[in-house]
Amino acid sequence: MIRKVAFTLYPVKDMAQARAFYEGALGLTSSAGEQSPWVEYDLPEGGCFAITTVMPNHQPGASAGGVIALEVDDIDTLTARLREDGVRLGSAEMIKGPHCRMMPIFDPDGNSLILHQLDPN
């Protein structure tokens, strides 16, 4: 029986560059050692996101498969900071959903992520 999603995983080519993005640009934290080929980020409200260099049959990139959506507190401020930092955005404008706003972004390996913020009630 399947009980829950254990983690979402993205393969990366350059762990130092990937960690700089996920920890620096996005502010995620991990207890993994500096040289670890597998890094997990436990998210404050549940879920685990991982990056790794140890899966040679999986290549990073937006066309490789799934996308992770990260719930954020202030999508406008974060998107503006990422734009200033030169992070590649997937849209020139914020995408408006029926109950949210979203901004697709790409990590240094081309993996696609979505920044997501629910509309206020």
Secondary structure, 3 states (H helix, E strand, C coil): CCCCCCCEEEECCCHHHHHHHHHHHCCCCCCCCCCCCEEEEECCCCCEEEEECCCCCCCCCHHHCCCEEEECCCHHHHHHHHHHCCCCECCCCCEECCCEEEEEEECCCCCEEEEEEECCC
